[in-house]
Amino acid sequence: QVQLVESGGGLVQAGGSLRLSCAASGSIFSIGAMKWYRQAPGKQRELVASITSGGRTNYADSVKVRFTISRDNAKYTVSLQMNSLKPEDTAVYYCNMLISSRTYTTNTYWGQGTQVTVSS
């Protein structure tokens, strides 16, 4: 069984910073792409940032320059450093990983979500 646990959300003033982390545990053989999504109230879940197993990154236009995604393959973790936060960044943030288990099945897993609230 594979589990993703997120940490690092909270309340911050506009212009501030937060760092989100997500750690995978369980029967893991390898991890492919790692991603961060977010969902604001009344809106669809959107992809914020992604990073491949080789370290190539991609960002939504709305967060480019301000957010940085990184991963530690040895620790099965992905992080999202969020700087210059804006009220419109307020959302529940979810990590997502493509994981191959030791039984060689591959599935997409989600974290439980962590609330990020940016006050103006």
Buried (B, 14 or more C-beta within 10 A) or exposed (E): EBEBBBEBBEEBEEEBEBBBBBBBEEEBEBBEBBBBBBBBEEEEBEEBBBBEEEEEEBBBEEBEEBBBBBBEEEEBBBBBBBBEBBEEBBBBBBBBBBBBBEEEEEEEBBBEBBEBBBEE
